[in-house]
Structures are given as C-alpha cells and as structure tokens.
Amino acid sequence: EFLKKVEDFVMAEARKNKLAMEEVWFTSRMVREATRLPDHIVKRYVQQLEELEYLHVEKSNRGGSFRYRLLPQKKLKL
C-alpha cells in the first residue's frame, strides 16, 4: 500500500514536470507530505523499499540529506 502511494506521488510529479517516473527524485519529506503519514512510518517503509530494490537512494555530498527515485520494475510474463 505504501509503495502504491509513492508510485502515485511520483507519477503526479512526473506528469507535472514532463519526466519519466524513473527520472523523478524525491525526499522523504515530500513523501511524508503527500501521504500524510508520520515521519517514523515513512522512514521505516522507505528503508524497506530500498532493501527490496524498489528505490535508489543518493546521499548528498554536503551532509545528511537523502533523495530517492523509483527503480524501474520488470514485468514478469506468465
């Protein structure tokens, strides 16, 4: 359910900025504001999505800030 909310947010940002979903970078704050979930929940779920390879994380060179983007998912053919 959290992944779906993030995908919806990223899709809206992609449309707004005329980008592919994989090109949209976002912060946990942006996700928190879009989903209206508490910070500790967003942090936990973002970490899980990173571990499951749904997100790519990039740390800022200047400090402790992070930004994320959705990784493209391969569709399985049955």
N, CA and C atoms as an extended XYZ file, in Angstrom:
234
Properties=species:S:1:pos:R:3:atomname:S:1:resname:S:1:resid:I:1 pbc="F F F"
N         0.819       -1.193        0.000 N   GLU     1
C         0.000        0.000        0.000 CA  GLU     1
C         0.866        1.262        0.000 C   GLU     1
N         1.949        1.257        0.778 N   PHE     2
C         2.845        2.420        0.800 CA  PHE     2
C         3.510        2.609       -0.554 C   PHE     2
N         3.954        1.513       -1.163 N   LEU     3
C         4.584        1.606       -2.480 CA  LEU     3
C         3.621        2.225       -3.488 C   LEU     3
N         2.369        1.840       -3.448 N   LYS     4
C         1.367        2.396       -4.358 CA  LYS     4
C         1.224        3.895       -4.142 C   LYS     4
N         1.237        4.336       -2.894 N   LYS     5
C         1.142        5.764       -2.605 CA  LYS     5
C         2.351        6.516       -3.150 C   LYS     5
N         3.531        5.930       -3.010 N   VAL     6
C         4.743        6.557       -3.539 CA  VAL     6
C         4.678        6.597       -5.069 C   VAL     6
N         4.250        5.504       -5.685 N   GLU     7
C         4.127        5.476       -7.147 CA  GLU     7
C         3.139        6.539       -7.634 C   GLU     7
N         2.021        6.690       -6.956 N   ASP     8
C         1.039        7.712       -7.332 CA  ASP     8
C         1.634        9.113       -7.215 C   ASP     8
N         2.354        9.354       -6.140 N   PHE     9
C         3.009       10.650       -5.942 CA  PHE     9
C         4.028       10.908       -7.048 C   PHE     9
N         4.863        9.915       -7.340 N   VAL    10
C         5.905       10.068       -8.362 CA  VAL    10
C         5.270       10.261       -9.741 C   VAL    10
N         4.208        9.541      -10.023 N   MET    11
C         3.525        9.695      -11.302 CA  MET    11
C         2.990       11.120      -11.465 C   MET    11
N         2.415       11.660      -10.414 N   ALA    12
C         1.907       13.029      -10.465 CA  ALA    12
C         3.041       14.029      -10.689 C   ALA    12
N         4.162       13.834      -10.008 N   GLU    13
C         5.319       14.707      -10.185 CA  GLU    13
C         5.889       14.579      -11.599 C   GLU    13
N         5.911       13.357      -12.118 N   ALA    14
C         6.423       13.127      -13.470 CA  ALA    14
C         5.557       13.844      -14.504 C   ALA    14
N         4.256       13.726      -14.361 N   ARG    15
C         3.342       14.422      -15.284 CA  ARG    15
C         3.520       15.932      -15.198 C   ARG    15
N         3.597       16.428      -13.971 N   LYS    16
C         3.726       17.869      -13.751 CA  LYS    16
C         5.002       18.416      -14.382 C   LYS    16
N         6.088       17.661      -14.289 N   ASN    17
C         7.394       18.113      -14.782 CA  ASN    17
C         7.777       17.514      -16.139 C   ASN    17
N         6.846       16.768      -16.744 N   LYS    18
C         7.070       16.140      -18.057 CA  LYS    18
C         8.341       15.289      -18.071 C   LYS    18
N         8.420       14.379      -17.103 N   LEU    19
C         9.545       13.469      -16.957 CA  LEU    19
C         9.034       12.038      -16.913 C   LEU    19
N         9.937       11.095      -17.145 N   ALA    20
C         9.621        9.693      -16.898 CA  ALA    20
C         9.638        9.467      -15.389 C   ALA    20
N         8.877        8.491      -14.927 N   MET    21
C         8.823        8.231      -13.483 CA  MET    21
C        10.206        7.958      -12.906 C   MET    21
N        11.063        7.278      -13.672 N   GLU    22
C        12.401        6.931      -13.187 CA  GLU    22
C        13.314        8.144      -13.057 C   GLU    22
N        12.900        9.274      -13.627 N   GLU    23
C        13.711       10.492      -13.575 CA  GLU    23
C        13.328       11.406      -12.411 C   GLU    23
N        12.275       11.075      -11.711 N   VAL    24
C        11.788       11.931      -10.616 CA  VAL    24
C        12.524       11.578       -9.323 C   VAL    24
N        13.240       12.562       -8.791 N   TRP    25
C        13.895       12.415       -7.490 CA  TRP    25
C        13.005       13.046       -6.436 C   TRP    25
N        12.975       12.454       -5.263 N   PHE    26
C        12.132       12.971       -4.191 CA  PHE    26
C        12.796       12.708       -2.854 C   PHE    26
N        12.311       13.408       -1.847 N   THR    27
C        12.829       13.258       -0.489 CA  THR    27
C        11.765       12.585        0.375 C   THR    27
N        12.177       12.123        1.531 N   SER    28
C        11.199       11.526        2.444 CA  SER    28
C        10.198       12.583        2.913 C   SER    28
N        10.631       13.814        2.995 N   ARG    29
C         9.711       14.882        3.381 CA  ARG    29
C         8.590       15.042        2.354 C   ARG    29
N         8.941       14.979        1.081 N   MET    30
C         7.937       15.084        0.027 CA  MET    30
C         6.939       13.937        0.132 C   MET    30
N         7.428       12.729        0.415 N   VAL    31
C         6.552       11.569        0.574 CA  VAL    31
C         5.679       11.741        1.815 C   VAL    31
N         6.274       12.210        2.888 N   ARG    32
C         5.532       12.419        4.133 CA  ARG    32
C         4.389       13.414        3.911 C   ARG    32
N         4.670       14.499        3.200 N   GLU    33
C         3.637       15.491        2.941 CA  GLU    33
C         2.555       14.955        2.002 C   GLU    33
N         2.952       14.162        1.008 N   ALA    34
C         1.984       13.625        0.052 CA  ALA    34
C         1.102       12.544        0.666 C   ALA    34
N         1.676       11.738        1.543 N   THR    35
C         0.929       10.622        2.128 CA  THR    35
C         0.289       10.968        3.460 C   THR    35
N         0.762       12.045        4.078 N   ARG    36
C         0.290       12.472        5.404 CA  ARG    36
C         0.510       11.400        6.471 C   ARG    36
N         1.612       10.693        6.322 N   LEU    37
C         1.994        9.680        7.310 CA  LEU    37
C         3.058       10.257        8.229 C   LEU    37
N         3.147        9.758        9.459 N   PRO    38
C         4.189       10.236       10.383 CA  PRO    38
C         5.591        9.895        9.879 C   PRO    38
N         6.538       10.706       10.310 N   ASP    39
C         7.926       10.555        9.873 CA  ASP    39
C         8.476        9.166       10.144 C   ASP    39
N         8.232        8.604       11.335 N   HIS    40
C         8.813        7.303       11.669 CA  HIS    40
C         8.267        6.196       10.760 C   HIS    40
N         7.029        6.315       10.320 N   ILE    41
C         6.452        5.325        9.402 CA  ILE    41
C         7.089        5.458        8.023 C   ILE    41
N         7.204        6.683        7.533 N   VAL    42
C         7.808        6.913        6.220 CA  VAL    42
C         9.240        6.408        6.203 C   VAL    42
N        10.004        6.697        7.248 N   LYS    43
C        11.399        6.238        7.304 CA  LYS    43
C        11.486        4.713        7.243 C   LYS    43
N        10.628        4.051        8.002 N   ARG    44
C        10.646        2.586        8.037 CA  ARG    44
C        10.310        2.001        6.656 C   ARG    44
N         9.252        2.513        6.052 N   TYR    45
C         8.829        1.975        4.753 CA  TYR    45
C         9.811        2.312        3.640 C   TYR    45
N        10.377        3.512        3.666 N   VAL    46
C        11.371        3.880        2.661 CA  VAL    46
C        12.585        2.958        2.767 C   VAL    46
N        13.000        2.660        3.984 N   GLN    47
C        14.128        1.749        4.176 CA  GLN    47
C        13.796        0.354        3.641 C   GLN    47
N        12.591       -0.112        3.884 N   GLN    48
C        12.187       -1.421        3.370 CA  GLN    48
C        12.156       -1.427        1.847 C   GLN    48
N        11.647       -0.362        1.238 N   LEU    49
C        11.610       -0.294       -0.228 CA  LEU    49
C        13.016       -0.252       -0.816 C   LEU    49
N        13.922        0.408       -0.127 N   GLU    50
C        15.317        0.425       -0.570 CA  GLU    50
C        15.917       -0.978       -0.495 C   GLU    50
N        15.688       -1.678        0.609 N   GLU    51
C        16.219       -3.035        0.783 CA  GLU    51
C        15.646       -4.003       -0.254 C   GLU    51
N        14.382       -3.791       -0.639 N   LEU    52
C        13.738       -4.651       -1.628 CA  LEU    52
C        14.018       -4.206       -3.065 C   LEU    52
N        14.861       -3.182       -3.215 N   GLU    53
C        15.316       -2.663       -4.508 CA  GLU    53
C        14.202       -2.043       -5.346 C   GLU    53
N        13.276       -1.375       -4.670 N   TYR    54
C        12.266       -0.579       -5.355 CA  TYR    54
C        12.713        0.877       -5.473 C   TYR    54
N        13.643        1.285       -4.596 N   LEU    55
C        14.136        2.660       -4.573 CA  LEU    55
C        15.647        2.696       -4.719 C   LEU    55
N        16.107        3.743       -5.367 N   HIS    56
C        17.540        4.057       -5.401 CA  HIS    56
C        17.724        5.251       -4.475 C   HIS    56
N        18.713        5.190       -3.627 N   VAL    57
C        18.961        6.282       -2.683 CA  VAL    57
C        20.286        6.941       -3.032 C   VAL    57
N        20.307        8.260       -2.901 N   GLU    58
C        21.521        9.026       -3.148 CA  GLU    58
C        21.708        9.975       -1.977 C   GLU    58
N        22.896        9.926       -1.383 N   LYS    59
C        23.191       10.796       -0.243 CA  LYS    59
C        23.874       12.060       -0.748 C   LYS    59
N        23.493       13.179       -0.184 N   SER    60
C        24.083       14.459       -0.550 CA  SER    60
C        25.550       14.499       -0.137 C   SER    60
N        26.362       15.142       -0.952 N   ASN    61
C        27.778       15.283       -0.636 CA  ASN    61
C        28.021       16.173        0.574 C   ASN    61
N        27.080       17.045        0.862 N   ARG    62
C        27.289       18.054        1.895 CA  ARG    62
C        26.762       17.690        3.259 C   ARG    62
N        26.140       16.561        3.394 N   GLY    63
C        25.604       16.285        4.723 CA  GLY    63
C        24.671       15.104        4.725 C   GLY    63
N        23.759       15.148        5.645 N   GLY    64
C        22.928       14.003        5.903 CA  GLY    64
C        21.637       13.911        5.118 C   GLY    64
N        21.470       14.687        4.051 N   SER    65
C        20.209       14.611        3.327 CA  SER    65
C        20.266       13.511        2.262 C   SER    65
N        19.114       12.905        2.030 N   PHE    66
C        18.991       11.832        1.049 CA  PHE    66
C        17.923       12.207        0.041 C   PHE    66
N        18.071       11.667       -1.161 N   ARG    67
C        16.997       11.761       -2.131 CA  ARG    67
C        16.837       10.384       -2.767 C   ARG    67
N        15.651       10.138       -3.294 N   TYR    68
C        15.290        8.818       -3.777 CA  TYR    68
C        14.664        8.918       -5.162 C   TYR    68
N        14.706        7.790       -5.868 N   ARG    69
C        13.926        7.654       -7.092 CA  ARG    69
C        13.482        6.214       -7.197 C   ARG    69
N        12.352        6.013       -7.850 N   LEU    70
C        11.851        4.658       -8.058 CA  LEU    70
C        12.691        3.970       -9.114 C   LEU    70
N        13.018        2.736       -8.875 N   LEU    71
C        13.725        1.944       -9.876 CA  LEU    71
C        12.696        1.282      -10.781 C   LEU    71
N        12.998        1.194      -12.084 N   PRO    72
C        12.046        0.522      -12.976 CA  PRO    72
C        11.903       -0.953      -12.582 C   PRO    72
N        10.682       -1.426      -12.621 N   GLN    73
C        10.409       -2.820      -12.267 CA  GLN    73
C        10.097       -3.615      -13.529 C   GLN    73
N        10.716       -4.744      -13.660 N   LYS    74
C        10.459       -5.620      -14.803 CA  LYS    74
C         9.136       -6.337      -14.576 C   LYS    74
N         8.340       -6.346      -15.597 N   LYS    75
C         7.066       -7.079      -15.537 CA  LYS    75
C         7.322       -8.534      -15.943 C   LYS    75
N         6.867       -9.448      -15.122 N   LEU    76
C         7.043      -10.866      -15.408 CA  LEU    76
C         5.977      -11.341      -16.383 C   LEU    76
N         6.399      -12.085      -17.372 N   LYS    77
C         5.443      -12.657      -18.312 CA  LYS    77
C         5.127      -14.075      -17.863 C   LYS    77
N         3.858      -14.389      -17.766 N   LEU    78
C         3.436      -15.725      -17.326 CA  LEU    78
C         3.015      -16.563      -18.504 C   LEU    78
